[in-house]
Amino acid sequence: MSAFSKKRWLLVGMAGLLLAAPAVFYPVFLMKLLCFALFASAFNLMLGYTGLLSFGHAAFFGGAAYVTGYLLQSQGVGTLTGIACGVLFALVLGALVGLLAIRRQGIYFAMITLALAQMVYFLCLELPQTGGEDGLQGVPRGSLLGLNLSNDLTLYYVVLAFTGAGILLIWRTIHSPFGRILLAIRENEPRALSLGYDVARYKWLAFVLSAGLSGLAGALKTLVFKFATLTDAHWHQSGEVVLMTILGGIGTLTGPLLGAATLVTLEDQLADKVGSLVTVILGATFVICVLLFPRGIVGAASEFIERLLGKSSPPPLP
Amino acid sequence: MIDIFGVPLLALLGQMLLGLVNGSFYALLSLGLAVIFGLLNVINFAHGAFYMMGAFAAWGLLTWTGIGYFGALLLVPPLIGLLGLVVDRLLLKRIAHLDPLYGLLLTFGLALVLEGGFRYQFGVSGESYEVPESLQGALDVGFMVIPKYRLWVIVVSTLVCLSTWLIIEKTRLGSYLRAATENPTLTQAFGINVPLMISLTYGFGVALAGLAGVMAAPIFQVAPLMGSNLIIVVFAVVVIGGMGSILGSVVTGLGLGLVEGLTKVYWPEASSTVVFVLMALVLVLRPAGLFGRSA
């Protein structure tokens, strides 16, 4: 069996599992998992494939969550329009933040995105439309193409379709010539520049795409939980998506999915047992992950397999 | 009564003073960040957590041992600095060979652990800490009345910042530090213990945060999350000032505090975001920061 068809079977198997999953798990939990899987994958497009650590992705996630929630609740627009406007908002915000942030690299990029995201957080707190400390509660899900979304199971398949499309888009992007150029920038920016590529433009495009997909994840999250709160836009959320991606394995397609699944499950299990100690456990996971396996679960696993097979040493860390 | 753009002069001066107090904290914290960044190439995300622990240490000393404010001012910074040494030896040294971003991530995790732990122990609302007796009351300087403690904070933090600058620019130890920042390998080849200097520098930077925490305790509520929102403003201050110069981070810190205070007078809603807007402007006009060298 060739490698290609093996991959295809794996994909078919995964799709089958996801379609059947609501029979075993609680749909809302699965939907949360899907939303964060998309969020982490979108984030990974920046960190893993362009080499830029954004510490402000909560602005796109939370911003879109608020926009979608506000439109659905107070303006009575259709569900699809609500989601589209949320994504549009994230795209525009991403375009603006991106223009500023890509002027610097590395640590500065992280600090700039963090500071700009904090600005969005304050807007979410202070604007009259956002409900202040309470956020938006009781957002109606509405209906999509005649399907009533108040049913959790129906919504699950809708969310699955959206996140699936989003992750497919990321996969296509990474394997396109555009994605190759992003990789080239990550590996050696001056060389990519000297080859004539407009590096700033590529970074900016990747940032906007990543922001838009994060916005999609945020908009879907509002639909699932029927609320948008300050937590969505807080910098802890930005940190959490970084942790998901690092934990799973940066620069791999499956890593963010695995990382998101691990973290969401962990939080779900721990929330009622340890209360506010969750933050401590998250932080400790962060520290341990960075110290012991900076390549994440997927990276560590493939390194282990490669060592078993006696292959060459892994590529250096970014 | 003189009005300036429709605001009474005294109210304006009062807000400017408040702004300078905030600016003193920005200056102390961004100074620590800049010193650490210079040698370790690490953005210390846990800086806000160390600041918070400084305030809690002052509160603890008073509550459990009866040691007052001035005792805390002397005891807490070395204590927090020692903790910083341990953190550097145990954690940061292990990832020194990796991309600086891993340092940011590690200290972010550390900040979560520390803040989460304190929140578990003390709750969200926190404790209050009295202004020491000798610094209570206000000083009448003729045209306005200044609360003594605020003046004290501004003077002390400016003095600390200036002496840090003097140590780094004018002493032998400072010259070692600058050499190690410029070229660690070569400096080590001259027989200077660079790894030790790195640990001491981290300890020193963190001690500055602890000192800021002690001074903040009587002004703000001593609460587990007091540092976590402050630190992001300080990041913006650092981006605006640029990492290049020590004096630059001090001037930027004080200046931005002042700007924030003025915004509170003329456009209160914008006061929480004005620093970030300024950051965006600086990035457009002068990406390396006001005092920075281009990377």
Interface residues (C-beta under 8 A of the other chain):
Chain A: L53 F55 L100 R103 R104 Q105 G106 I107 Y108 A110 M111 I112 L114 A115 L116 Q118 M119 F122 L123 E126 W235 H236 G239 V242 L243 I246 G275 S276 L277 V278 T279 V280 I281 L282 G283 A284 T285 F286 V287 C289 V290 L291 P294 L317 P318
Chain B: F37 N41 I43 L91 R94 I95 L98 D99 P100 L101 Y102 L104 L105 L106 F108 G109 L110 A111 L112 V113 L114 E115 G116 G117 R119 Y120 N229 I232 V233 F235 A236 V238 V239 E269 S272 T273 V275 F276 V277 M279 A280 L283 V284 P287 A295
